[in-house]
Amino acid sequence: MYRFGLFCSLSDNSLSTNRTINLKNLKYENIEKKLLQNAEELVKLLDYCEAKDYKVFRLGNSFIPFLSHNLFEDSWLESIKYILEETKEKIFKYSTRITIHPGQYTVLNSPNEMVVQNSLRELERVFWLFDQLGINNEGTVLIHGGGVYGDKASAIERLIKTIEENSWLKKRLALENDEKIYTANEILNICNFCSIPMVFDIYHHSLNPSSFEAKDILKTWGEKRPKIHLSSKGEGRFGKHGDEIFLKDFIELKNMFKEDTKDIDIMVEAKNKEFAIEKLRNEILENNE
């Protein structure tokens, strides 16, 4: 059986870990209310994942809304700990792996030092959240390589420098290849240098190709279970994910990772989420893949 994962919510948003507020409404009472709702729905979503045999779940970025914003008061961290402690006790029984993918503004190689510091604050708070929830080191925190800023070599050097100077990042941080800037081979080299895992995205690779050995990506994970992303082309803008997963894209992934594919956590990034996973599973069985 292949190990598939669900991200953030159900397709109809009836259950979600991404309930948020408007920034203008940022005050403790509103944060507490949304966190309570997200935490309650996380437990229900993990129940759902267990029932469906989904092995990975990606937590929504707004599980605690505006957690790293400079208007988020440090004292609130202590005040919301009771919710996280209660949630930790509830999710302890589940075997589903929990990960997270902070948004596009989490950039570690910007030439603007303030951007980097804000990104480090975001990651520090997310790491804190995972620790409070009792999520083990399999719970990776994934970001992209960042920008080029007119000089890719210098941008890569800054990314490596930031990671090496903040070695605490290596506890959970993973990097992903993207569809425009950093190829799989470039991210693989960075991950090898910094000794952090690489999340391979096969759709991004199809849009921004490079040469590499699939086994080398898996090796970056060390003792952790490797994780990769699977999506198919959608209609519209460049890089948009489709509603479903085309079987041919899964087969391409399987051909790339061969016998290791069943030992990898595959996050399905399709708009129809759980329906896309079930459709893909059925097609795999029908085609004896």
Secondary structure, DSSP 8 states (H G I E B T S, - for coil): --EEEEESB-TTSSSBS-----GGG-SHHHHHHHHHHHHHHHHHHHHHHHHHT--EEEE-TTSSTTTTSTTS-THHHHHTHHHHHHHHHHHTT---EEEE---TT--SS-SSHHHHHHHHHHHHHHHHHHHHTT--TT--EEEE----TT-HHHHHHHHHHHHHH-GGGGGTEEEE--SSS--HHHHHHHHHHHT--EEEEHHHHHHS-----HHHHHHTTTTS--EEEE--B-SSSTT-B-SS--HHHHHHHHHHHGGGGGGSEEEE--TTHHHHHHHHHHHHHHTT-
